[in-house]
Amino acid sequence: MNFKGFLNELKRRNVFRVATAYAIAGWLIIQIVSTIAPQLGFPEWIPSFITVLVLSCFPIAIIVAWAFELTPDGIKKSAEVDITKSVTAATSKKLNGLIIGTLSLLVIFLLFERFLIAPDSFAEEFATSGVSNQISEASVAVLPFVDLSPEGDQEYFSDGISEEILNVLVKVNDLEVASRTSSFQFKGRELGIPEIAEELKVKHVLEGSVRKSGNTVRVTAQLIEAKTDKHLWSETYDRPLTTDNIFDIQDEISKAIVGEMGSLIGSFEIESPGVTKTTDNLDAYELYLKARPYFLDRSRLDEANELLVRAIELDPEYADAWEMRAAIQSLLNSYGYSDLDLDVLHEKGLEYANRTLELNPNSSLATATIGNIYFDRTQRNNLENTIEDAIQHYDKALELDPRNASAILWKGIALLVTGKTGLAEESFELCLQLEPRYAPCYENYIVVQSLNGNDEEALEIHNEGLNQGLIKVKYSNFGMLARMGQEMAFKSATNDPDLLLGWNRHDELWQAFQNIDNDHTELGRDVLNFIEGKSGIDEGAISMLVYSLGVYDVPIFPFLIWDPSYSKFRQTKQFKEYITKSGIFDYWKNNSFPDRCKPVGMNDFECS
């Protein structure tokens, strides 16, 4: 038999049809088992076993199709069947029907999996702590320790101890630790350990309490297996209240957790990096602990700064206090906590950051703070430092500490403002993977979705952020809300007390954003007339409103310059002046232009 004859015989015996039907049915079986196995609690080896079984049986199906034929008298060897009496033609029709039916089932299953089983959006994914559905055995959440002090006024101290332990555990490479923003959302909530662990997607939970009384401290900690609510390890530490003892307790707890986790999982071999004592002065340490939550939450930054001043007076070599004070200088003005000139704050921030690096050359926060001040300077047309300088400092800070959420956020903002919105989106995604409830990253992620043309997803994330209490409505992307027809949300935002509460032209403002390409400068002027002389007005949010309306003689708030609502602005001389004076044009020339812009000759550009 020649090759052509062999192919014809393969076709006659329906070998190709059997192979096709088997491949489609096998693929469908593998997909179904892989999808339902986790939901039904099957062992993890089941999907792999089914895959191997299906693949190994494929050659058998081909051999059977070649060697045997289905006849009215049953299955017979093909060689024994008279070709003139063969029913392979009828069998081929049945196989065709089987192939079409199986393909239909496969399409239905894939559609079902895509739209009903798969996560609908980034918002849902990160609302559950930014981790996958597969929960690692080596995963733990550190809940804020409960303050059991007689006066109930040591919450900052109990929070501080739990945070210090968390900060040690996150540096263990093989350990998955829920972020501070995720764990601390359960502070004061009446939820059981299994419910908290399910929401945080961890297998273990560390909880504890602190009782500080006079010159003694009692710290109790227990590691709990979440599913069974079983205590795997617990310890109580009664010690005299000294810095040595506080740091020793934190070190002992973190090492005990690491050791216990390692003993639970056979191949899990890790070593705790240990807790480093950062000061010998207990009062300075307590002042630092009081300031830290204000810095992390971007609240009461003026009070935090004063607390750190006192801490540094007690211990001038306290590097952690210096680095936090440096970072706060770069935030005081933008968050409305200082009337000092921004140049003065920048000088102070650089002074404190450099002092930190003298004490601790590996300070990631101090390095990132220098980058943030450099970037802020470029936005004030001070090109003593460039955007490239700023981004290099952010990258160096992330080399020192890849989990530095502030550095990731600030780098994302720099990329966002320069029009590199795709890279900015990656930064904000990483930030939210590490700190799912970090409000500045969440708010900027909403912005970058709109800038990248994803208004529908931006609105979904915006609404989820409101549900989670993560965003301020006055920083809403007004253009996105208008494009998505969200009139009530738009007017609720513009009626914020820090914006235009009491103004009587909100409907005109809404209509203007519905027809943003028209001339709305009179309306923009009226916005500025209304807020003139008023205190507490958020100038950044007002800037975002009036720039969309065509009024450009107020300081620019650059986060939305690439939004569709700024399309007219991007064709003005004011836009070109901003891009040039801020150093963005030089950054483009030294690196690459964003998708929306292109060079015109050597010294000009145009943007859509």
VENHUUR-V428674 format. One record per run of one state. SS is the DSSP state (H for helix, E for strand, L for the rest). FROM is the first residue (numbers start at 1). LEN is the number of residues. Records with the same first field share a line. If there is no record, write none. Layout:
SS: FROM-LEN ; FROM-LEN
This chain:
L: 1-2 ; 13-2 ; 41-5 ; 72-2 ; 81-2 ; 86-2 ; 118-4 ; 128-11 ; 143-3 ; 148-7 ; 170-6 ; 178-2 ; 187-6 ; 201-3 ; 214-2 ; 226-4 ; 241-2 ; 265-17 ; 298-3 ; 315-4 ; 330-12 ; 360-4 ; 380-7 ; 401-4 ; 418-3 ; 435-4 ; 452-3 ; 469-4 ; 476-2 ; 484-3 ; 495-11 ; 515-6 ; 532-7 ; 549-9 ; 561-3 ; 567-2 ; 572-1 ; 582-2 ; 591-6 ; 601-3 ; 608-1
H: 3-10 ; 15-26 ; 46-22 ; 78-3 ; 83-3 ; 88-30 ; 122-6 ; 155-15 ; 180-7 ; 193-8 ; 243-22 ; 282-16 ; 301-14 ; 319-11 ; 342-18 ; 364-16 ; 387-14 ; 405-13 ; 421-14 ; 439-13 ; 455-14 ; 473-3 ; 478-6 ; 487-8 ; 506-9 ; 521-11 ; 539-10 ; 558-3 ; 564-3 ; 569-3 ; 573-9 ; 584-7
E: 68-4 ; 74-4 ; 139-4 ; 146-2 ; 176-2 ; 204-10 ; 216-10 ; 230-11 ; 597-4 ; 604-4
